[in-house]
Amino acid sequence: MTKEKKKTKDSGSWTLLIIVSALTGGVSGIFYPDMDFSFQLFDILILVAAFILSLPIHVILHEVGHLIGGKLSGYDFIMFRLFNTIWIKTDDGISRRRQVVQGILGQALMAPPEDEENPPFLIYHLGGVIVNLLTAILLLIIANTLTSSLLQMILVVSAGSALLLFVLNIVPMKPNDGYNIVHQIKNPEATTEMTNVLRLYAEMVKGKPFSEIQHAIYIDKIGSFTEPNNVTLYTYKAAAYFEQLDFQGAREIYADLWEERAALLEMHKPDVFLNYLFSLLMTDPFHPDVATIKEMKIYKNFHTMKVADTLRVFAAEAIYIEGDFAKAKAYLVEGRPMIDKAPTITEENLEHLLYDHLEREIARLEIETD
């Protein structure tokens, strides 16, 4: 993404925040004309805390709305996310996992009915914003019954938090609910893409290998990388190569994504850059793109994430660039217990496979250097 595009995107987010803030203030002035706005500094701090603390609650309610909308549409539960924690449905029950994805506060994924080629999507996508809007209205109604100005404003501020999520998700912007609705209405094939992605993710939750999933992915038919689902499908194809320890095949796919990195959504960049770096380390550790990635801010952020895939990459760096096998072993020992927190069983199995491969590589190279 160019600086100009990023600035435009940031300006749009701030514009929406200002609109929601003005709307909340306007509602307060119209419906609560007698409210005392002469708050002290401590009261203002309470209102700020109310806004921040109510946001996760409204995120949960938003995703619950998707679950309800999906259930009404005949969908089955796959995954629920709140910030960096996710819950998936496995054969053994609900499993709690961890995944860091920039720009996503919450997410509820459900699998469309298997017997429908073009399943209904409108209620599924609208469920979250409907709940946010109804919650905001309910909070404003309750606030109107209170006599304490501070308590009124706490509820009004919380309603503003719900309205913020409503606006951020109903105004069509990638990859939110409004965008999905408009995109799928305008492009019927987008419903097929979304359906395929959800069904593939459902298979990953159950542990089906990427090498089996990827047979349903035809990357030669994938269009623009500005479409989130296309990038997801592309990375699934690359993961199938990783499963076969075909690092060159994975590298070719990630190289395509790297060339189109300006078109990628921010939420996709960390995973794409990290795995492109890994594929390079496994095939050509002194390729110029390795140094380029290591100079990027996003690479520095990897050191703060402390998850299995980043530690796997650091281990590969220690092996193939630094030749420091003890350091590589330490990274693998630290990362191995984190593998069970991978987002899906399929990704968990892939991480175990890659960790095993790196441990064998260390043993092989230690013998060669003796």
Secondary structure, DSSP 8 states (H G I E B T S, - for coil): --HHHHHHHHHHHHHHHHHHHHHHHHHHHHH-TT------HHHHHHHHHHHHHHHHHHHHHHHHHHHHHHHHTT-EEEEEEETTEEEEEETTEEEEEE---TT-SEEEEEE--TT-SS---HHHHHHHHHHHHHHHHHHHHHHTT---HHHHHHHHHHHHHHHHHHHHHHS--TTSHHHHHHHHHH-HHHHHHHHHHHHHHHHHHHT--HHHHGGG--GGG---TTSHHHHHHHHHHHHHHHHTT-HHHHHHHHHHHHHTGGGS-TTTHHHHHHHHHHHHHHH-TT-HHHHHHHTSHHHHHHHHH--HHHHHHHHHHIIIII--HHHHHHHHHHHGGGGGGSSSHHHHHHHHHHHHHHHHHHHHHHHHH-
